[in-house]
Amino acid sequence: MAWFGSVGNQDLERYYPVSPTDAFAALVEVVGERFNLKESDDFAMTVHFSKGASAFTWGENFTAQVVPAEAGVNVKVAGVGKVGGQIQQAARIRKLVDQMFVELTARLRQRHSGKA
C-alpha cells in the first residue's frame, strides 16, 4: 500500500434500474458535458474520455462501460492518471467519477420519473 493512499488505477461502478440503451445515452451526454470525450462505441457500450490537468495532477484518462445486469445495468468506470505516482491522483479520480455518477443518476432519474 502506498503511504498516501492508492495512486494507481481505480475502478468504480453503480447499478441503475434502466435499460442499457437509456443508460448509455445518458452516460455519453454527461461525459460530453463534463469531460473531453475521446471515443464512444454504442455496440460495446463503452466511452473513453479524459480530464485535463489540475493544480496537483497532470490529468486523468477514463473508460466507462454500461454492462447489462438483472433488471437494469451496471455502469463501470476505470480511471488512471496520465502521469503515475502523484499523491492527489486517487482522490481526484474518485471525486471526478463520483461527480459523474451524481449527474448520471440525476439525468436518469429525471428521464424515468414519469414512467411506470
N, C-alpha and C positions, 0 to 999 in steps of 0.2 A: 504494500500500500504506500502511496506517495505521502509525503509529510503534509502537504497542503490539500489533500483530497485528490480525487481522481482527475488526471489531466488528459486522459485518453478518450476513446470513443464512448459515447453514451447512447443507449437505446431506451426509448420511452414509447409507451403505447396507451391508447384509450379505446374503450368499447363505445359504439354508438348504435342504437336500435333503429337504423335506417338502411336503405338499400345501398349496395356498393356504388351504383351509378350516382345516387344523390350525394353520398359521402365524397366521392372522387371529384365531382363538380365543385362542391363547396371547398374542398381542400385546394384545388387549383386556384380558385378565386382568392382565398385567404393568403396563400403563398404569394400570388402575384401582387397583392397589395402590400405585404409586409417585407418581402424578401426579393432577391434577384432570381427570378425563375430561369433556370438554365434549360430544362427539358421536362416534358411531361409525356407519358405514354399511357393512352387510355386503354390499350389492350392489357398491359401488365398492371395497370393502375398504380404506376409509380411516378414520383415527381422528384427531380433533382434541383436543388436551389442552394443559394449561399447568402451570407450576410457579410457586409464589409467590416473593416477594422473599427475597433473601439479604442478607448483610452488605454485599455490593458491587454488587448488581443489583436492579432492580425486578421481576424475574421474567421468564419466557420463555413463548412460545407455540410449539407444535409441531404438525406434521401428519405422520402416518405412513401409508404405503400398502404393502400387500402386492401385489407385481407378479409374476404367473406368469413363470417362466423355464424354461429347459431342465432337466428332471429336478428341479425344485424351485421356489423363489421368491426374489425379492429383496425385502427389507424396506427401504424408503427412508424416511428421516426428515429433515425440514427444520425447523430451529429458528431463531427470531429473538427478540431481546429486546423486551420490552414498551415500553421506552424506549431509543432508539438512542444510540450513542456512548459506552457505558460500557466502560471499559478491561478489566474482567474478564469481560465478557459472552461472548466467544468461548470462553474456557477453561471457563466454567461450562456452556455449551451442550454442548461436547464431552464434558465429564465426565458430565453427566446422560444424554446419549444413549449413551455407552459403557457406563454402568452398566445402562441399559435393555437394551442388546444382550447384556450378560453374563447378566442374568436371563432374557431371552428364550431365549438359547442353552441355558441350564441347564434351563429348563422343557421345551423341545422335545426335548432330549437325554433327559430323564427319561421323557417320554411315548413316545419311539420306541426306547428301549433294549432292550425285549423283542420288538420287531417285526422280522421278517426279510423 
